[in-house]
Amino acid sequence: MIQPRFYNTLTNRVEAFEPIEPGRVKMYNCGPTVYDFAHIGNFKTFLFADVLRRTLELLGFDVHQVMNITDVGHMTEDQLADGGGEDKMAVATERLKAAKKAGEAHASAVADADDPYQIAEFYTEAFIEDARALRIRVGEGYPENMPHATQHIGGMLNMIGRLIDKGHAYIAADGAVYFHVESFPDYGMLSGNRIEDLKGGAGGRVVAENQAGKRHPADFLLWKQDATHLMKWDPREFGLELGEGYPGWHIECSAMARAMLGQEEIDIHTGGEDNIFPHHECEIAQSRCAHGTDRFAQFWMHSRHLMIEGKKMSKSAGNFFTARQVFGGDFTGRPVDPAVLRFELIKASYRSQIDVSRKGLADSASAVRKLRDYAAGLGEAWEASADAEPIGLDHPVVGRFAEALADDLNTAGALAVVFEYLGRPVEDAAEAAGVLRRFDSVLAVVEAGPAAAEGDGGFDAEAACRDLDTARAAKDYAAADGLRAQLIEAGYEVKTTAAGTVATKKLA
């Protein structure tokens, strides 16, 4: 087996990866907050986790991947310091009600815009649609491997109770429960933040000293007593004498990781670079203290943010795009195949700050088209390869591809292997198809995802190609021209080959 090596944020170096259980990897990925549609920055992080999973599977590991759905309208400590912040689910409710009033099509899918559970479910389904269009594997495991925070309140309260009993958490004067960071000397081991340096304000991430009766300014929220919050629970129903309220953000992931992966120590935990502090730092503290373990995750891996045309993505700058806006053409001026966006977001190192641009998407479209044209040129061999035994890593080209990915997900190096191979003459179509299948087991761009398949309104392109060839053979050129026009109108590029007419979906 090829030995994978990944950059571990915990140690700040690239290390050889070995799972706790030989051959079996347990991985937790911080997932979306479902108060709105997910943007492409979110999906850069989710796609990094997908490439990581696919790479591990290519290398022969059995991967149990879990990604959470955050559907509780929690608030962070800095929001609380500003006077209570705002209930994110309440904001989503008002936004959706306004959209319904304006007659926006997507809002009609929610029968009751005052029901936070319906809103959360609506945005969850939207996320799953986008994730599947981008061929993110965990979306295929929904809902089994995508737990909702609202379904794990009991597990969170159980962990909070253990932390209180062990002296790592306390109940403040206002009934809120906080984790006491000074009870955990290793706090800061992931981010490099030292407890003695975490004073009030600290970049807006740590609240003022003694706010809400906290013992230390870095103490973080585990449970907020608030009977006015839109989504709230009574801890007494779960055996804990606390006031009605809702959980803090950090406790959610610790509880769900334990419940879904079945052990206190896991192999890999991923997220965006903004999760390092405070979220992942707090997860480590509360998980280790609750379970008495030496570590929570062996490897912590984080994706960098992205830029849009050289600028930071933000709504105020007018360059904020959700995945479905990119699919629909809001960014480029024409629809973008999800495979093109996937390729754009994975083609560079996950640890680099990529710049998404119109030119970049055009280049990615050319790359995806080259891969799809190569597959189409293999004819029946490509179709047959779907059911054939996968080519092993002992194949020299597949081995080089795998070795590049095993080197801290070096996708640029892996793609160099791919396109060098595509430039060679095809000597054995079956072998070439098998090699391309192995490439695409990680890239996942050769075959269209669900959203792309539905984008033609049910138009049967293959049948149109067959009818066009039949019309041409019968010298009915008017009918053939009409069918070609239909294909082009439906968004296909039409080519005449020795094997007959081939139609491929246009890419941005």
C-alpha positions as CSV (number, residue, x, y, z in Angstrom):
1,M,0.0,0.0,0.0
2,I,1.2,3.5,-0.8
3,Q,1.9,5.4,2.4
4,P,-0.1,8.7,2.6
5,R,1.4,11.8,4.1
6,F,-0.7,14.8,5.1
7,Y,-0.1,18.2,6.7
8,N,-1.3,18.0,10.3
9,T,-2.4,21.4,11.7
10,L,-1.9,20.0,15.2
11,T,1.9,19.5,14.7
12,N,2.4,22.0,11.8
13,R,4.2,19.5,9.6
14,V,3.5,16.8,7.0
15,E,3.3,13.4,8.7
16,A,2.8,9.8,7.6
17,F,-0.8,8.8,8.2
18,E,-1.8,5.6,9.8
19,P,-5.4,5.1,11.1
20,I,-6.0,3.9,14.6
21,E,-7.7,0.7,13.2
22,P,-5.6,-0.7,10.4
23,G,-7.2,-0.2,7.0
24,R,-10.2,1.7,8.5
25,V,-10.4,5.5,8.5
26,K,-12.9,7.5,10.6
27,M,-13.2,11.0,9.5
28,Y,-15.4,13.9,10.6
29,N,-16.0,17.0,8.5
30,C,-17.5,20.3,9.7
31,G,-20.6,20.7,7.5
32,P,-22.9,23.5,6.5
33,T,-25.1,25.8,8.6
34,V,-28.5,25.5,6.9
35,Y,-29.8,29.1,7.2
36,D,-29.1,29.9,3.5
37,F,-27.7,28.4,0.3
38,A,-24.0,27.3,0.6
39,H,-21.5,29.5,-1.2
40,I,-18.5,28.3,-3.2
41,G,-16.1,29.1,-0.4
42,N,-18.0,26.5,1.7
43,F,-17.8,24.1,-1.1
44,K,-14.1,24.5,-1.5
45,T,-13.8,23.1,2.0
46,F,-16.3,20.3,1.4
47,L,-14.7,19.3,-1.9
48,F,-11.3,19.1,-0.2
49,A,-12.8,16.6,2.3
50,D,-14.3,14.7,-0.7
51,V,-10.9,14.5,-2.5
52,L,-9.3,13.4,0.8
53,R,-11.9,10.6,1.2
54,R,-11.6,9.5,-2.5
55,T,-7.8,9.5,-2.2
56,L,-7.9,7.3,0.9
57,E,-10.3,4.9,-0.9
58,L,-8.0,4.9,-4.0
59,L,-5.2,3.9,-1.6
60,G,-7.2,1.0,-0.3
61,F,-8.7,2.3,2.9
62,D,-12.2,1.8,4.1
63,V,-13.5,5.3,5.0
64,H,-16.4,6.1,7.3
65,Q,-17.0,9.8,6.6
66,V,-19.4,11.9,8.6
67,M,-20.4,15.5,7.9
68,N,-22.8,17.3,10.2
69,I,-25.8,19.5,9.3
70,T,-25.9,22.5,11.7
71,D,-29.6,23.4,11.9
72,V,-29.6,25.1,15.4
73,G,-29.6,28.9,15.3
74,H,-26.8,29.2,17.7
75,M,-24.8,32.3,18.5
76,T,-21.0,32.6,19.1
77,E,-19.4,34.3,22.1
78,D,-18.6,37.4,20.2
79,Q,-22.2,37.8,19.2
80,L,-23.3,37.3,22.8
81,A,-20.9,40.0,23.8
82,D,-22.6,42.4,21.5
83,G,-25.8,42.2,23.5
84,G,-27.2,38.8,22.6
85,G,-26.6,38.7,18.9
86,E,-29.3,37.5,16.6
87,D,-31.0,34.1,16.3
88,K,-29.8,32.9,12.9
89,M,-32.8,30.7,12.3
90,A,-35.1,33.7,13.1
91,V,-33.1,35.7,10.5
92,A,-33.6,32.9,8.0
93,T,-37.3,32.8,8.7
94,E,-37.7,36.5,8.0
95,R,-35.6,36.2,4.8
96,L,-37.7,33.3,3.5
97,K,-41.0,35.1,4.4
98,A,-39.8,38.1,2.4
99,A,-39.0,35.8,-0.5
100,K,-42.4,34.2,-0.4
101,K,-44.1,37.6,-0.3
102,A,-42.0,38.7,-3.3
103,G,-43.1,35.5,-5.2
104,E,-39.6,34.1,-5.5
105,A,-39.9,30.5,-6.8
106,H,-37.6,28.8,-4.3
107,A,-39.6,30.1,-1.3
108,S,-42.7,28.3,-2.4
109,A,-41.2,25.0,-1.4
110,V,-41.6,25.9,2.3
111,A,-45.3,25.6,3.4
112,D,-44.8,27.5,6.7
113,A,-42.1,30.1,6.7
114,D,-42.6,30.5,10.5
115,D,-41.5,26.9,11.1
116,P,-37.7,26.8,11.7
117,Y,-37.6,23.0,11.1
118,Q,-39.2,23.4,7.7
119,I,-36.7,26.2,6.8
120,A,-33.7,24.1,8.0
121,E,-35.0,21.1,6.0
122,F,-35.4,23.3,2.9
123,Y,-31.9,24.6,3.0
124,T,-30.6,21.1,3.9
125,E,-32.2,19.7,0.8
126,A,-30.8,22.5,-1.3
127,F,-27.3,21.7,0.1
128,I,-27.7,18.0,-0.7
129,E,-28.8,18.8,-4.3
130,D,-25.7,21.1,-4.8
131,A,-23.4,18.5,-3.1
132,R,-24.6,15.7,-5.3
133,A,-24.3,17.9,-8.4
134,L,-20.7,18.4,-7.4
135,R,-20.3,14.7,-6.9
136,I,-19.5,15.0,-3.2
137,R,-19.6,11.4,-1.9
138,V,-21.0,12.2,1.6
139,G,-24.1,13.5,-0.1
140,E,-24.8,10.0,-1.4
141,G,-24.9,8.9,2.3
142,Y,-27.6,11.4,3.3
143,P,-29.1,11.2,5.8
144,E,-27.2,8.2,7.3
145,N,-23.8,10.0,7.5
146,M,-25.0,13.5,7.8
147,P,-26.4,14.0,11.3
148,H,-28.6,17.1,12.1
149,A,-27.6,18.9,15.3
150,T,-31.2,19.1,16.4
151,Q,-31.3,15.2,16.5
152,H,-28.4,15.1,18.9
153,I,-29.4,17.5,21.7
154,G,-29.5,14.6,24.2
155,G,-25.9,13.7,23.4
156,M,-24.8,17.3,23.8
157,L,-26.4,17.6,27.2
158,N,-24.9,14.3,28.3
159,M,-21.5,15.6,27.4
160,I,-22.2,18.9,29.2
161,G,-23.3,17.0,32.3
162,R,-20.0,15.1,32.3
163,L,-18.0,18.3,31.9
164,I,-19.8,19.9,34.9
165,D,-19.3,16.7,37.0
166,K,-15.6,16.7,36.2
167,G,-15.1,20.3,37.0
168,H,-14.4,21.4,33.4
169,A,-17.6,23.4,33.1
170,Y,-19.7,25.6,35.3
171,I,-23.1,27.3,35.5
172,A,-22.9,31.1,35.4
173,A,-25.2,33.5,37.2
174,D,-27.5,33.8,34.2
175,G,-27.9,30.0,33.9
176,A,-25.6,29.7,30.9
177,V,-23.0,26.8,31.0
178,Y,-19.4,27.6,30.1
179,F,-16.3,25.5,29.6
180,H,-13.5,26.6,31.9
181,V,-10.4,26.8,29.7
182,E,-8.0,27.1,32.7
183,S,-9.1,23.5,33.7
184,F,-7.4,22.3,30.5
185,P,-3.7,23.2,30.3
186,D,-3.5,22.1,26.6
187,Y,-6.0,24.7,25.5
188,G,-4.4,26.4,22.5
189,M,-2.4,23.4,21.3
190,L,-4.1,23.5,17.8
191,S,-4.1,27.3,17.1
192,G,-1.1,28.3,19.1
193,N,-3.2,30.7,21.3
194,R,-2.0,30.7,24.9
195,I,-4.6,31.0,27.7
196,E,-2.8,33.9,29.3
197,D,-2.9,35.9,26.0
198,L,-6.6,35.4,25.4
199,K,-8.0,38.6,26.9
200,G,-11.2,40.4,26.1
201,G,-11.6,41.5,22.5
202,A,-8.8,39.3,21.0
203,G,-9.8,39.8,17.4
204,G,-13.5,39.8,18.2
205,R,-13.3,36.1,19.0
206,V,-13.1,36.3,22.8
207,V,-15.6,38.3,24.9
208,A,-14.8,40.9,27.6
209,E,-13.7,39.6,31.0
210,N,-16.5,38.7,33.4
211,Q,-19.2,39.1,30.7
212,A,-22.2,37.0,31.8
213,G,-20.2,35.9,34.9
214,K,-17.5,34.0,33.1
215,R,-14.4,33.0,35.1
216,H,-12.0,33.6,32.2
217,P,-12.6,35.7,29.0
218,A,-11.8,32.7,26.9
219,D,-14.4,30.4,28.5
220,F,-16.8,29.3,25.8
221,L,-20.5,28.6,25.7
222,L,-21.8,25.1,26.1
223,W,-25.5,25.9,26.8
224,K,-27.4,29.2,26.7
225,Q,-30.5,29.6,28.8
226,D,-33.0,31.5,26.6
227,A,-36.7,30.7,26.5
228,T,-37.3,33.3,23.7
229,H,-35.0,31.6,21.2
230,L,-36.8,30.2,18.2
231,M,-35.3,26.7,18.6
232,K,-35.0,25.6,22.3
233,W,-35.0,22.5,24.4
234,D,-35.7,21.6,28.1
235,P,-32.6,19.9,29.5
236,R,-34.7,18.4,32.3
237,E,-36.2,16.1,29.7
238,F,-32.7,14.7,29.2
239,G,-32.0,14.4,32.9
240,L,-30.0,17.6,33.4
241,E,-31.2,20.4,35.7
242,L,-30.6,23.4,33.5
243,G,-32.9,26.1,32.1
244,E,-34.6,25.9,28.7
245,G,-32.4,27.0,25.9
246,Y,-30.1,25.8,23.2
247,P,-26.5,24.5,22.8
248,G,-23.3,26.3,21.9
249,W,-21.8,25.8,18.5
250,H,-18.7,23.9,19.6
251,I,-20.4,21.2,21.7
252,E,-22.5,20.1,18.6
253,C,-19.6,18.7,16.6
254,S,-18.0,16.9,19.6
255,A,-21.2,15.1,20.4
256,M,-22.1,14.2,16.8
257,A,-18.6,12.9,16.1
258,R,-18.7,10.6,19.1
259,A,-22.2,9.4,18.3
260,M,-21.7,8.8,14.6
261,L,-18.2,7.4,14.6
262,G,-18.6,5.4,17.8
263,Q,-15.3,6.2,19.5
264,E,-13.7,9.0,21.6
265,E,-10.6,9.2,19.3
266,I,-10.9,9.6,15.6
267,D,-8.5,9.6,12.7
268,I,-9.1,12.8,10.8
269,H,-11.1,16.0,11.5
270,T,-11.3,18.6,8.7
271,G,-12.7,22.1,8.1
272,G,-11.9,25.5,6.8
273,E,-9.0,27.5,8.2
274,D,-11.5,29.8,10.0
275,N,-12.5,26.7,12.1
276,I,-9.1,26.3,13.7
277,F,-9.9,28.9,16.4
278,P,-12.1,28.9,18.2
279,H,-14.2,26.0,16.9
280,H,-11.7,23.2,16.6
281,E,-9.7,24.4,19.6
282,C,-12.8,24.2,21.7
283,E,-13.8,20.8,20.3
284,I,-10.4,19.4,21.4
285,A,-10.8,20.8,24.9
286,Q,-14.3,19.6,25.6
287,S,-13.9,16.2,23.9
288,R,-10.7,15.3,25.7
289,C,-12.0,16.5,29.1
290,A,-15.3,14.8,28.7
291,H,-13.8,11.4,27.7
292,G,-10.4,11.6,29.5
293,T,-8.5,10.9,26.3
294,D,-5.0,12.1,25.2
295,R,-6.4,13.3,21.9
296,F,-9.6,13.8,20.0
297,A,-8.4,13.5,16.4
298,Q,-5.0,12.2,15.2
299,F,-4.9,14.6,12.2
300,W,-6.5,18.0,11.8
301,M,-6.6,19.2,8.2
302,H,-7.8,22.6,7.0
303,S,-8.6,24.2,3.7
304,R,-7.6,27.8,2.9
305,H,-10.2,30.4,1.8
306,L,-10.7,31.4,-1.8
307,M,-10.7,34.7,-3.6
308,I,-13.0,35.9,-6.4
309,E,-11.2,37.7,-9.3
310,G,-8.4,38.7,-6.9
311,K,-10.6,40.0,-4.1
312,K,-12.0,38.6,-0.9
313,M,-15.5,37.2,-1.4
314,S,-18.2,39.2,0.4
315,K,-21.8,40.3,-0.1
316,S,-20.8,44.0,0.5
317,A,-18.3,43.8,-2.4
318,G,-20.9,42.2,-4.7
319,N,-18.8,39.2,-5.5
320,F,-20.5,36.6,-3.2
321,F,-21.7,33.5,-5.1
322,T,-23.5,30.4,-4.0
323,A,-22.8,27.2,-5.9
324,R,-26.2,27.3,-7.6
325,Q,-25.7,30.9,-8.7
326,V,-22.5,29.8,-10.4
327,F,-24.3,26.8,-12.0
328,G,-27.0,29.2,-13.2
329,G,-24.6,31.6,-14.8
330,D,-24.7,34.5,-12.4
331,F,-20.9,34.6,-12.2
332,T,-19.8,33.9,-15.8
333,G,-22.9,35.1,-17.7
334,R,-23.8,31.6,-18.9
335,P,-24.6,28.2,-17.1
336,V,-21.6,26.3,-15.6
337,D,-21.6,22.6,-15.5
338,P,-21.1,21.5,-11.9
339,A,-18.1,19.4,-13.0
340,V,-16.4,22.6,-14.1
341,L,-16.8,24.2,-10.7
342,R,-15.7,21.0,-9.0
343,F,-12.5,20.9,-11.2
344,E,-11.9,24.6,-10.5
345,L,-12.1,24.2,-6.7
346,I,-9.9,21.0,-6.5
347,K,-7.2,21.6,-9.2
348,A,-4.9,23.4,-6.8
349,S,-3.6,22.5,-3.3
350,Y,-6.2,22.6,-0.6
351,R,-3.7,24.5,1.5
352,S,-3.4,27.3,-1.1
353,Q,-5.7,30.3,-1.4
354,I,-7.1,29.9,-4.8
355,D,-8.5,32.7,-7.0
356,V,-11.7,31.8,-8.7
357,S,-12.1,33.7,-11.9
358,R,-13.9,33.6,-15.2
359,K,-10.7,32.7,-17.0
360,G,-10.0,30.0,-14.5
361,L,-13.5,28.5,-15.0
362,A,-12.9,28.7,-18.8
363,D,-9.6,26.8,-18.4
364,S,-11.3,24.2,-16.1
365,A,-14.1,23.8,-18.7
366,S,-11.4,23.0,-21.3
367,A,-9.8,20.5,-19.0
368,V,-13.1,18.8,-18.3
369,R,-14.0,18.8,-22.0
370,K,-10.7,17.1,-22.8
371,L,-11.3,14.4,-20.2
372,R,-14.9,13.8,-21.5
373,D,-13.8,13.8,-25.1
374,Y,-11.1,11.2,-24.3
375,A,-13.7,9.0,-22.6
376,A,-16.1,9.4,-25.6
377,G,-13.3,8.5,-28.0
378,L,-12.9,5.2,-26.2
379,G,-16.4,4.2,-27.2
380,E,-17.6,0.9,-25.9
381,A,-14.5,0.3,-23.9
382,W,-15.4,3.3,-21.7
383,E,-18.9,2.0,-21.0
384,A,-17.5,-1.6,-20.3
385,S,-15.0,-0.3,-17.9
386,A,-17.7,0.7,-15.4
387,D,-18.3,-3.0,-14.7
388,A,-14.7,-4.2,-15.0
389,E,-12.2,-4.9,-12.2
390,P,-10.5,-1.6,-11.3
391,I,-6.9,-1.3,-12.4
392,G,-4.5,-1.7,-9.5
393,L,-2.0,0.8,-8.1
394,D,0.8,-1.4,-9.5
395,H,-0.1,0.1,-12.9
396,P,2.7,2.6,-13.5
397,V,0.5,5.5,-14.5
398,V,-2.2,4.9,-11.8
399,G,0.6,4.4,-9.3
400,R,2.1,7.8,-10.1
401,F,-1.3,9.4,-9.9
402,A,-1.9,7.8,-6.5
403,E,1.5,8.7,-5.2
404,A,1.0,12.4,-6.1
405,L,-2.3,12.4,-4.1
406,A,-0.8,10.5,-1.2
407,D,1.7,13.4,-1.0
408,D,-0.6,15.7,1.0
409,L,-3.3,15.7,-1.8
410,N,-1.0,17.1,-4.5
411,T,-3.8,17.5,-7.0
412,A,-1.7,19.6,-9.3
413,G,0.9,16.8,-9.5
414,A,-1.8,14.2,-10.0
415,L,-3.4,16.3,-12.8
416,A,0.0,16.5,-14.5
417,V,0.1,12.7,-14.6
418,V,-3.5,12.7,-16.0
419,F,-3.0,15.0,-18.9
420,E,0.4,13.6,-19.8
421,Y,-1.3,10.2,-20.1
422,L,-4.1,11.7,-22.2
423,G,-1.5,13.0,-24.6
424,R,-0.3,9.5,-25.4
425,P,-1.6,7.4,-28.4
426,V,-4.2,4.9,-27.3
427,E,-2.8,1.4,-27.8
428,D,-5.3,-0.6,-25.7
429,A,-8.8,1.0,-25.4
430,A,-9.8,-1.2,-22.5
431,E,-6.6,-0.4,-20.5
432,A,-7.0,3.4,-21.3
433,A,-10.6,3.3,-20.1
434,G,-9.6,1.5,-16.9
435,V,-6.9,4.1,-16.2
436,L,-9.3,6.9,-16.8
437,R,-11.8,5.3,-14.4
438,R,-9.2,5.3,-11.7
439,F,-8.4,9.0,-12.4
440,D,-12.0,9.8,-12.2
441,S,-12.6,7.9,-9.0
442,V,-11.0,10.9,-7.4
443,L,-11.6,13.7,-9.9
444,A,-15.3,12.8,-10.5
445,V,-15.7,15.1,-13.5
446,V,-16.0,12.8,-16.5
447,E,-19.6,11.7,-16.0
448,A,-22.2,14.4,-15.3
449,G,-23.7,14.6,-11.9
450,P,-27.5,14.7,-11.1
451,A,-28.0,18.5,-11.7
452,A,-26.3,18.5,-15.0
453,A,-28.3,15.5,-16.2
454,E,-31.5,17.3,-15.3
455,G,-30.5,20.5,-16.9
456,D,-31.7,19.6,-20.4
457,G,-35.4,19.3,-19.4
458,G,-35.5,15.6,-20.2
459,F,-34.1,15.9,-23.7
460,D,-32.8,12.6,-24.9
461,A,-29.5,13.5,-26.6
462,E,-28.5,9.9,-27.4
463,A,-31.8,9.2,-29.1
464,A,-31.5,12.5,-31.1
465,C,-28.0,11.4,-32.2
466,R,-29.2,8.0,-33.4
467,D,-32.1,9.7,-35.3
468,L,-29.7,12.1,-36.9
469,D,-27.5,9.3,-38.1
470,T,-30.5,7.5,-39.5
471,A,-31.8,10.6,-41.3
472,R,-28.3,11.2,-42.7
473,A,-28.1,7.6,-43.9
474,A,-31.5,8.0,-45.6
475,K,-30.2,11.3,-47.2
476,D,-32.9,13.2,-45.4
477,Y,-30.6,16.1,-44.7
478,A,-33.4,18.5,-43.7
479,A,-34.4,16.2,-40.8
480,A,-30.7,15.7,-39.9
481,D,-30.2,19.5,-39.8
482,G,-33.3,19.9,-37.7
483,L,-32.1,17.3,-35.2
484,R,-28.7,19.0,-35.0
485,A,-30.4,22.3,-34.3
486,Q,-32.4,20.7,-31.5
487,L,-29.2,19.4,-29.9
488,I,-27.5,22.7,-30.1
489,E,-30.5,24.5,-28.7
490,A,-30.6,22.0,-25.8
491,G,-27.0,23.0,-25.0
492,Y,-25.0,20.3,-26.7
493,E,-21.9,20.4,-28.8
494,V,-22.4,18.1,-31.8
495,K,-19.6,16.3,-33.6
496,T,-19.6,13.7,-36.4
497,T,-17.2,10.8,-35.8
498,A,-16.5,7.5,-37.5
499,A,-18.7,5.8,-34.9
500,G,-21.6,8.3,-35.6
501,T,-22.9,11.6,-34.1
502,V,-21.7,12.4,-30.6
503,A,-23.4,15.1,-28.5
504,T,-21.7,16.5,-25.4
505,K,-23.1,19.0,-23.0
506,K,-21.6,22.4,-23.4
507,L,-19.4,23.6,-20.5
508,A,-18.8,27.2,-19.4
